[in-house]
Structure formats: C-alpha cells, structure tokens
Amino acid sequence: MTRFTDIPSVLMVNTNLLGGMKIQGYEDLLDERLKGKIAMCDPCTSSSASEHLINMLYAMGDGDPEKGWDYVKAFSANLDGKLLSGSSAVYKGVADGEYTVGLTFEEAGAKYVADGAPVKLIYMKEGVISKPDGVYIIKNAKNMENAKKFIDFITSKEAQTIIVQQLHRRSIRTDVEPPKGLVEKDKIHIINDDEAVVVANKTKWLEQFKDVYTSVK
C-alpha cells in the first residue's frame, strides 16, 4: 500500500441559501432552520457518509466516539427523514440549491468552488478527520516491476501536481501546493480517529446509526 491523495471530510454550503445562518461546524447543523435542508447519504451505502459518521462521533464525543451518539440522534432528527441514495446527490443537491448544506468530501466540493458555483467548503470547527487513500500492489503480482514503476509515477511531483490541478485533490507530497482556493491543511483543526477502534466497531456503528435514524425520522 502506498498513500496516494489526502481527503478531508467537509461541509459544503450553498451561499445563496444561508440567509442569516452561520455554519462553522457540526453543532450548527442542529439549527431548526436547517431541518430537511441537510444533504446526507446513508452511511451504510456511502463511504463519504460513513467517514462523516466516524468524524462526528469523534469530534462531538471529544475524542470518545461512544460519547458522540447524543449528537448523532439530534442531527438525525434534523435530517427530517431525508437520506440520499449516493454521494453525488449530496454535492449536486447543494450546488443546485435543493439543500442548504451537505456532508461530503473535499474533492467533490472543490470542483464546484473552482467552477465558480455559489458554494463554499466548511472545515468543521469541532475537528476534521482527513484520511489518505491508497494505491495497492497485489501480492505476487505478475508484473511487479511495472507495478512499482506505476506507483513511482503517480506519486511523482509531476503526476501529483496534475492530480491537484485537475482533480482538486490534496497531494500526499509536501512539495506540492494544495488545490487553488482551498485552505492550507495546517489551518484546519485536524483530529484523528483510532483506526483499530474504527475497524472493530464500524459495522456496529452503522447498525447503530440505522437504529437511531429510524427512531427519530
């Protein structure tokens, strides 16, 4: 496994629909004025939504995910029975003005920001988990040398610069600037999850979210 790009979870807001609201993080999503106007996918079917669930459990539980469930319950109530079917429905829905705010990943929203859509990205004040994705060589690959050369290529400064400029993803290299218009990572309140805890509990947490969401919608 080689890390490939760095992807923070973010909130994406439609600036035309904010009115007098100020959205800076998860706590602000409990505003009654946002009831039914929050775009969120089912974390059981969307990786970006499951990452947000993990993020909010750690952020709103002050580092203890089990203490974050009171927030998840209040948040679920403000969804007003709306869970979207796929990740793209979140950022498209916000950009098109169907929803005021959506829970998504940085790359998805960054493209709309770069294209001049009436949206902006919010990095949750309570804390942002930023997970790097990876590229993998299969064990005993038949073309091992070519596989290694490919990874050397896509992690090179040249290729990573293209990824940043054209895909709006953050590079894993320290010598490549972040995508234009995005906040520098050292200015984001980054928090970390415990990967072993997440792996051990993720299935349980997804079922728990389903129970919570069903009980309040």
C-alpha positions as CSV (number, residue, x, y, z in Angstrom):
1,M,0.0,0.0,0.0
2,T,1.2,3.5,-0.9
3,R,-0.7,6.6,0.2
4,F,-2.0,8.5,-2.9
5,T,-4.1,11.6,-2.0
6,D,-5.3,13.2,1.2
7,I,-9.1,13.7,1.5
8,P,-10.7,15.7,4.4
9,S,-14.4,15.4,5.2
10,V,-16.1,18.8,4.8
11,L,-19.4,20.6,4.9
12,M,-20.5,22.2,1.6
13,V,-22.9,25.1,1.8
14,N,-24.9,27.0,-0.8
15,T,-24.1,30.6,-0.1
16,N,-27.3,31.8,-1.8
17,L,-29.4,29.9,0.8
18,L,-27.6,30.7,4.0
19,G,-29.6,33.8,4.8
20,G,-28.5,34.9,8.3
21,M,-27.2,31.5,9.3
22,K,-23.5,30.9,10.1
23,I,-22.3,27.4,9.6
24,Q,-18.9,26.6,11.1
25,G,-19.3,23.0,12.1
26,Y,-21.4,20.1,13.2
27,E,-23.1,21.9,16.1
28,D,-24.6,24.5,13.6
29,L,-26.3,21.6,11.7
30,L,-28.8,21.4,14.6
31,D,-30.3,24.8,13.8
32,E,-34.0,24.2,13.3
33,R,-33.9,26.4,10.2
34,L,-31.9,23.6,8.5
35,K,-34.5,20.9,9.2
36,G,-35.0,19.0,6.0
37,K,-32.4,21.1,4.2
38,I,-29.3,19.0,5.0
39,A,-27.9,16.6,2.3
40,M,-26.6,13.4,3.8
41,C,-26.1,9.9,2.4
42,D,-26.8,6.7,4.1
43,P,-23.5,5.8,5.8
44,C,-24.3,2.1,5.2
45,T,-24.0,2.6,1.4
46,S,-21.7,5.7,1.0
47,S,-18.0,5.8,2.1
48,S,-18.0,9.6,2.3
49,A,-21.1,9.4,4.6
50,S,-19.6,6.7,6.8
51,E,-16.4,8.8,7.1
52,H,-18.6,11.7,8.3
53,L,-20.3,9.5,10.8
54,I,-16.9,8.5,12.3
55,N,-15.8,12.1,12.1
56,M,-18.8,13.4,14.0
57,L,-18.6,10.6,16.6
58,Y,-15.0,11.6,17.4
59,A,-15.5,15.3,17.1
60,M,-18.7,15.6,19.1
61,G,-17.6,13.0,21.6
62,D,-14.4,14.9,22.3
63,G,-12.3,12.0,21.2
64,D,-14.5,9.3,22.6
65,P,-16.8,8.0,19.8
66,E,-19.3,6.4,22.2
67,K,-20.0,9.9,23.7
68,G,-20.9,11.2,20.2
69,W,-24.2,9.4,19.9
70,D,-26.4,12.1,21.6
71,Y,-25.3,14.5,18.8
72,V,-26.0,11.9,16.1
73,K,-29.5,11.5,17.4
74,A,-30.1,15.2,17.4
75,F,-28.6,15.5,13.9
76,S,-30.7,12.6,12.6
77,A,-33.8,14.4,13.8
78,N,-32.8,17.5,11.8
79,L,-32.5,15.4,8.6
80,D,-36.3,15.2,8.7
81,G,-36.4,11.7,7.2
82,K,-34.1,12.5,4.3
83,L,-31.2,10.3,3.5
84,L,-29.9,10.5,-0.1
85,S,-29.0,7.4,-2.2
86,G,-25.5,8.3,-3.3
87,S,-22.6,10.6,-2.6
88,S,-23.1,12.6,-5.8
89,A,-26.6,13.5,-4.8
90,V,-25.1,15.4,-1.9
91,Y,-22.8,17.9,-3.6
92,K,-25.1,18.2,-6.7
93,G,-28.1,18.9,-4.4
94,V,-26.2,21.6,-2.6
95,A,-24.8,23.2,-5.8
96,D,-28.3,23.1,-7.4
97,G,-29.9,24.8,-4.4
98,E,-32.0,21.8,-3.3
99,Y,-30.2,21.8,0.0
100,T,-28.5,24.5,2.1
101,V,-25.7,22.3,3.4
102,G,-24.3,18.8,2.6
103,L,-21.9,16.5,4.3
104,T,-19.3,15.4,1.7
105,F,-15.6,15.1,1.0
106,E,-13.3,17.9,-0.1
107,E,-12.6,16.8,-3.7
108,A,-16.3,16.8,-4.6
109,G,-17.0,20.3,-3.3
110,A,-13.7,21.7,-4.5
111,K,-14.6,21.2,-8.2
112,Y,-17.7,23.3,-7.7
113,V,-15.7,26.0,-5.9
114,A,-13.2,26.1,-8.7
115,D,-16.0,26.3,-11.3
116,G,-17.5,29.4,-9.6
117,A,-20.7,27.8,-8.2
118,P,-22.4,29.6,-5.3
119,V,-20.9,27.2,-2.7
120,K,-18.1,27.2,-0.2
121,L,-16.4,24.5,1.9
122,I,-16.5,24.5,5.7
123,Y,-14.0,22.6,7.7
124,M,-15.8,21.7,10.9
125,K,-14.6,23.7,13.9
126,E,-15.0,20.8,16.2
127,G,-12.4,18.8,14.2
128,V,-11.8,17.3,10.8
129,I,-10.6,13.8,10.1
130,S,-8.6,13.7,6.9
131,K,-8.0,10.2,5.5
132,P,-5.4,9.4,2.8
133,D,-6.5,6.9,0.2
134,G,-4.1,4.4,-1.2
135,V,-2.8,2.6,-4.3
136,Y,-2.0,-1.1,-3.9
137,I,0.2,-3.8,-5.5
138,I,-1.4,-7.2,-5.4
139,K,0.7,-9.8,-3.6
140,N,2.9,-11.8,-6.0
141,A,1.8,-9.6,-8.9
142,K,2.9,-11.0,-12.3
143,N,4.3,-7.6,-13.4
144,M,5.8,-6.5,-10.1
145,E,8.5,-4.2,-11.7
146,N,5.9,-2.4,-13.8
147,A,3.6,-2.0,-10.8
148,K,6.3,-0.4,-8.8
149,K,7.2,1.9,-11.7
150,F,3.5,2.9,-12.0
151,I,3.3,3.8,-8.3
152,D,6.6,5.8,-8.6
153,F,5.0,7.7,-11.4
154,I,1.7,8.5,-9.8
155,T,3.4,9.6,-6.6
156,S,6.0,11.7,-8.5
157,K,5.8,15.5,-8.2
158,E,4.7,15.8,-11.8
159,A,1.8,13.4,-11.5
160,Q,0.8,14.7,-8.1
161,T,0.7,18.3,-9.5
162,I,-1.6,17.2,-12.2
163,I,-3.9,15.5,-9.6
164,V,-4.0,18.7,-7.6
165,Q,-4.7,21.0,-10.6
166,Q,-7.1,18.8,-12.5
167,L,-8.8,16.6,-9.8
168,H,-8.7,19.2,-6.9
169,R,-7.3,16.6,-4.6
170,R,-4.6,17.2,-2.0
171,S,-1.3,15.7,-2.6
172,I,0.5,13.4,-0.2
173,R,3.7,15.2,-1.1
174,T,4.9,18.1,1.0
175,D,6.5,19.8,-2.0
176,V,3.2,20.1,-3.9
177,E,0.9,23.0,-3.1
178,P,-2.8,22.3,-2.2
179,P,-5.5,22.9,-4.8
180,K,-6.1,26.6,-5.6
181,G,-8.8,28.2,-3.4
182,L,-8.6,25.5,-0.6
183,V,-7.5,26.2,3.0
184,E,-4.0,25.1,3.9
185,K,-4.1,21.9,6.0
186,D,-2.1,23.5,8.9
187,K,-5.0,25.9,9.2
188,I,-7.6,23.2,9.6
189,H,-8.4,21.8,13.0
190,I,-7.3,18.2,12.3
191,I,-8.3,15.4,14.7
192,N,-7.6,11.7,14.5
193,D,-9.6,8.6,15.0
194,D,-8.2,5.3,16.3
195,E,-8.0,3.0,13.3
196,A,-8.1,-0.1,15.4
197,V,-11.3,1.0,17.2
198,V,-12.9,2.0,13.9
199,V,-12.2,-1.3,12.3
200,A,-13.5,-3.2,15.3
201,N,-16.7,-1.1,15.6
202,K,-17.6,0.2,12.2
203,T,-20.2,-2.4,11.4
204,K,-21.8,-1.9,14.8
205,W,-21.8,1.9,14.4
206,L,-23.5,1.6,11.0
207,E,-26.2,-0.5,12.5
208,Q,-26.5,1.9,15.5
209,F,-26.9,4.8,13.1
210,K,-29.7,3.0,11.3
211,D,-31.5,2.4,14.6
212,V,-31.0,6.0,15.7
213,Y,-32.2,7.4,12.3
214,T,-35.2,5.1,12.2
215,S,-36.3,6.0,15.7
216,V,-36.3,9.8,15.1
217,K,-37.4,10.2,11.5
